[in-house]
Amino acid sequence: MAETTLLDAVRLALRISTTAFDSEISDLISAAQLDLGVAGVVVPEQMDAIVQLAVITYCRLHFGQPDDYDRLKRSYDEQKAQLATCTGYTDWLNGE
């Protein structure tokens, strides 16, 4: 069985079965990684489930016009804040 990529996981979370939106979804994935980086989160090349969930939530929040925008926004902001305060996901200690 082939390994699921992040693009596949986001497509699945958005309930999209076509590749027609892959460019837009890839841009959202990149934007999510940059947004996490601005918050001080170091996004590893091989993302673990927690970082991947934050990226998926960001993509769900910004793709189209979700009915549950406010809930998704609160969820993403909380995930980002939690990651930004964990030493395992930041390089704050390396900057000493």
MARBA-3410 file (N, C-alpha, C, O; in Angstrom, 1 decimal):
96
0.8,-1.2,0.0,0.0,0.0,0.0,0.9,1.2,0.0,1.9,1.3,0.8 ~ 0.6,2.2,-0.8,1.4,3.4,-0.9,1.2,4.3,0.3,0.1,4.3,0.9 ~ 2.3,5.0,0.6,2.2,5.9,1.8,1.4,7.1,1.5,1.5,7.7,0.4 ~ 0.5,7.5,2.4,-0.3,8.7,2.2,0.5,9.9,2.4,1.2,10.1,3.4 ~ 0.4,10.8,1.4,1.1,12.1,1.5,0.3,13.1,2.3,-0.9,12.9,2.5
0.9,14.2,2.7,0.1,15.3,3.3,-1.0,15.8,2.4,-2.1,16.1,2.8 ~ -0.6,16.0,1.1,-1.6,16.4,0.1,-2.8,15.5,0.1,-4.0,15.9,0.1 ~ -2.6,14.2,0.1,-3.7,13.2,0.2,-4.5,13.3,1.4,-5.7,13.3,1.4 ~ -3.8,13.5,2.6,-4.5,13.7,3.8,-5.4,14.9,3.9,-6.5,14.9,4.4 ~ -4.9,16.0,3.3,-5.7,17.2,3.3,-6.9,17.1,2.3,-8.0,17.5,2.6
-6.6,16.5,1.2,-7.7,16.2,0.2,-8.8,15.4,0.8,-10.0,15.7,0.7 ~ -8.4,14.4,1.6,-9.4,13.5,2.3,-10.1,14.3,3.3,-11.4,14.2,3.4 ~ -9.5,15.2,4.1,-10.1,16.0,5.1,-11.1,17.0,4.5,-12.1,17.3,5.1 ~ -10.8,17.4,3.3,-11.7,18.4,2.6,-12.8,17.7,1.8,-13.6,18.3,1.2 ~ -12.7,16.3,1.9,-13.7,15.5,1.1,-13.7,15.7,-0.4,-14.7,15.8,-1.0
-12.4,15.8,-0.9,-12.2,16.1,-2.3,-11.6,14.8,-2.9,-10.6,14.3,-2.4 ~ -12.2,14.3,-4.0,-11.6,13.1,-4.6,-10.9,13.3,-5.9,-10.4,12.4,-6.5 ~ -10.9,14.6,-6.3,-10.2,14.9,-7.6,-8.9,15.6,-7.3,-8.7,16.1,-6.2 ~ -8.1,15.7,-8.3,-6.8,16.4,-8.2,-6.9,17.8,-8.7,-5.9,18.6,-8.8 ~ -8.1,18.3,-9.1,-8.3,19.6,-9.7,-7.9,20.7,-8.8,-7.6,21.8,-9.3
-7.9,20.5,-7.5,-7.6,21.6,-6.5,-6.2,21.5,-5.9,-5.9,22.2,-5.0 ~ -5.4,20.6,-6.4,-4.1,20.3,-5.8,-3.2,21.5,-5.7,-2.5,21.6,-4.7 ~ -3.2,22.3,-6.7,-2.4,23.5,-6.7,-2.8,24.4,-5.5,-2.0,24.9,-4.8 ~ -4.1,24.7,-5.4,-4.6,25.5,-4.3,-4.3,24.9,-2.9,-3.9,25.5,-2.0 ~ -4.5,23.6,-2.8,-4.3,22.9,-1.6,-2.8,22.9,-1.2,-2.5,23.1,0.0
-1.9,22.7,-2.2,-0.5,22.8,-1.9,-0.1,24.2,-1.4,0.8,24.3,-0.6 ~ -0.7,25.2,-2.0,-0.4,26.6,-1.5,-0.9,26.7,-0.1,-0.2,27.4,0.7 ~ -2.0,26.2,0.3,-2.5,26.2,1.6,-1.6,25.5,2.6,-1.4,26.0,3.7 ~ -1.1,24.3,2.2,-0.2,23.6,3.0,1.1,24.4,3.3,1.6,24.5,4.4 ~ 1.6,25.0,2.2,2.8,25.9,2.4,2.5,27.1,3.3,3.3,27.4,4.2
1.3,27.7,3.1,0.9,28.8,4.0,0.8,28.4,5.4,1.2,29.1,6.3 ~ 0.3,27.2,5.7,0.1,26.7,7.0,1.5,26.5,7.7,1.7,26.9,8.8 ~ 2.4,25.9,6.9,3.8,25.7,7.5,4.4,27.1,7.8,5.1,27.2,8.8 ~ 4.3,28.1,6.9,4.8,29.4,7.1,4.2,30.0,8.4,4.9,30.7,9.2 ~ 2.9,29.9,8.5,2.2,30.5,9.6,2.6,29.9,10.9,2.8,30.6,11.9
2.8,28.6,10.9,3.3,27.9,12.1,4.8,28.4,12.4,5.1,28.6,13.6 ~ 5.5,28.6,11.4,6.9,29.1,11.5,6.9,30.5,12.1,7.8,30.8,13.0 ~ 6.0,31.4,11.7,5.9,32.7,12.3,5.7,32.7,13.8,6.1,33.5,14.5 ~ 4.9,31.7,14.2,4.6,31.5,15.6,5.7,30.9,16.4,5.7,30.7,17.6 ~ 6.8,30.5,15.7,8.0,29.9,16.3,8.0,28.4,16.3,8.9,27.8,16.9
7.1,27.8,15.6,7.0,26.3,15.5,8.0,25.9,14.4,7.9,26.4,13.3 ~ 8.9,25.0,14.7,9.7,24.4,13.7,9.0,23.2,13.1,8.7,22.2,13.8 ~ 8.7,23.3,11.8,8.0,22.3,11.1,9.0,21.3,10.5,9.7,21.6,9.6 ~ 9.1,20.1,11.1,10.0,19.1,10.6,9.7,18.6,9.2,8.5,18.6,8.8 ~ 10.7,18.2,8.5,10.5,17.6,7.1,9.5,16.4,7.2,8.6,16.4,6.4
9.7,15.6,8.2,8.7,14.5,8.4,7.8,14.9,9.5,8.2,14.7,10.7 ~ 6.7,15.4,9.2,5.7,15.9,10.2,5.1,14.8,11.0,4.8,13.7,10.5 ~ 5.0,15.0,12.3,4.3,14.0,13.1,2.8,14.3,13.1,2.4,15.3,12.4 ~ 2.0,13.5,13.8,0.6,13.6,13.7,0.0,15.0,14.2,-1.0,15.5,13.7 ~ 0.7,15.5,15.2,0.2,16.8,15.8,0.4,17.9,14.9,-0.5,18.7,14.7
1.6,18.1,14.2,1.8,19.1,13.3,0.9,18.9,12.0,0.4,19.9,11.5 ~ 0.8,17.7,11.6,0.0,17.4,10.4,-1.5,17.8,10.7,-2.1,18.3,9.8 ~ -2.0,17.5,11.9,-3.3,17.9,12.2,-3.5,19.4,12.2,-4.5,19.9,11.7 ~ -2.5,20.2,12.7,-2.6,21.6,12.6,-2.6,22.1,11.1,-3.4,23.0,10.8 ~ -1.8,21.5,10.3,-1.8,21.9,8.9,-3.2,21.6,8.2,-3.7,22.4,7.4
-3.7,20.4,8.5,-5.0,20.0,8.0,-6.1,21.0,8.4,-6.9,21.4,7.7 ~ -6.1,21.4,9.7,-7.1,22.3,10.2,-6.9,23.6,9.6,-8.0,24.3,9.2 ~ -5.7,24.1,9.3,-5.5,25.4,8.6,-6.1,25.3,7.2,-6.8,26.2,6.8 ~ -5.9,24.2,6.5,-6.4,24.0,5.2,-7.9,24.0,5.2,-8.5,24.6,4.3 ~ -8.5,23.3,6.1,-10.0,23.2,6.2,-10.5,24.6,6.5,-11.6,25.0,5.9
-9.8,25.4,7.3,-10.2,26.7,7.6,-10.2,27.7,6.4,-11.1,28.5,6.3 ~ -9.2,27.5,5.6,-9.0,28.5,4.5,-9.5,28.0,3.1,-9.4,28.8,2.1 ~ -10.0,26.8,3.0,-10.4,26.3,1.7,-11.9,26.6,1.6,-12.7,26.1,2.4 ~ -12.3,27.3,0.6,-13.7,27.6,0.4,-14.3,28.5,1.5,-13.6,29.4,2.0 ~ -15.5,28.3,1.8,-16.2,29.0,2.8,-16.9,28.0,3.8,-18.1,27.7,3.7
-16.1,27.5,4.7,-16.6,26.5,5.6,-17.7,27.0,6.5,-17.7,28.2,7.0 ~ -18.7,26.2,6.8,-19.8,26.6,7.7,-19.4,26.7,9.1,-19.9,27.5,9.9 ~ -18.3,26.0,9.5,-17.8,26.0,10.8,-16.5,26.8,11.0,-15.6,26.4,11.7 ~ -16.4,28.0,10.3,-15.2,28.8,10.2,-14.8,29.1,11.6,-13.6,29.0,12.0 ~ -15.7,29.7,12.5,-15.3,30.1,13.8,-14.7,29.0,14.7,-13.7,29.1,15.4
-15.3,27.8,14.6,-14.8,26.6,15.3,-13.5,26.2,14.8,-12.6,25.9,15.6 ~ -13.3,26.2,13.5,-12.0,25.8,12.9,-10.9,26.8,13.3,-9.8,26.5,13.6 ~ -11.3,28.1,13.3,-10.3,29.2,13.6,-9.8,29.0,15.0,-8.6,29.1,15.3 ~ -10.8,28.8,16.0,-10.4,28.6,17.4,-9.5,27.3,17.5,-8.5,27.3,18.3 ~ -9.9,26.3,16.8,-9.1,25.0,16.9,-7.7,25.2,16.4,-6.8,24.8,17.1
-7.6,25.8,15.2,-6.2,26.1,14.7,-5.4,26.9,15.6,-4.2,26.7,15.9 ~ -6.0,28.0,16.1,-5.3,29.0,16.9,-4.8,28.3,18.2,-3.7,28.5,18.7 ~ -5.6,27.4,18.8,-5.2,26.6,20.0,-4.1,25.6,19.6,-3.1,25.5,20.4 ~ -4.2,24.9,18.5,-3.2,24.0,18.1,-1.8,24.7,17.9,-0.8,24.2,18.4 ~ -1.9,25.9,17.2,-0.7,26.6,17.0,-0.1,27.1,18.3,1.2,27.1,18.5
-0.9,27.6,19.2,-0.4,28.1,20.5,0.2,27.0,21.3,1.3,27.2,21.9 ~ -0.4,25.8,21.3,0.2,24.7,22.0,1.5,24.3,21.4,2.5,24.0,22.2 ~ 1.6,24.2,20.1,2.9,23.8,19.5,4.0,24.9,19.8,5.1,24.5,20.0 ~ 3.6,26.1,19.8,4.6,27.2,20.0,5.1,27.3,21.4,6.1,27.9,21.7 ~ 4.4,26.6,22.4,4.9,26.6,23.7,5.6,25.3,24.1,6.1,25.2,25.3
5.7,24.4,23.2,6.3,23.1,23.5,7.8,23.1,23.0,8.0,23.4,21.9 ~ 8.7,22.8,23.9,10.1,22.9,23.5,10.4,21.9,22.4,11.4,22.1,21.7 ~ 9.7,20.8,22.3,9.9,19.8,21.2,9.6,20.3,19.8,10.0,19.7,18.8 ~ 8.8,21.4,19.8,8.4,21.9,18.5,8.9,23.3,18.2,8.5,24.0,17.2 ~ 9.8,23.8,19.0,10.4,25.1,18.8,11.9,25.0,19.0,12.5,24.0,19.4
12.6,26.1,18.6,14.1,26.1,18.8,14.5,27.2,19.7,15.6,27.8,19.6 ~ 13.5,27.6,20.6,13.8,28.7,21.5,15.1,28.4,22.3,15.9,29.3,22.5 ~ 15.3,27.2,22.8,16.5,26.9,23.6,17.8,26.9,22.8,18.8,27.2,23.3 ~ 17.7,26.7,21.5,18.9,26.7,20.6,19.4,28.1,20.4,20.5,28.3,19.9 ~ 18.6,29.1,20.6,18.9,30.5,20.4,19.7,31.2,21.5,20.1,32.3,21.4
20.0,30.4,22.6,20.8,31.0,23.7,22.2,31.3,23.3,22.9,31.8,24.2
END
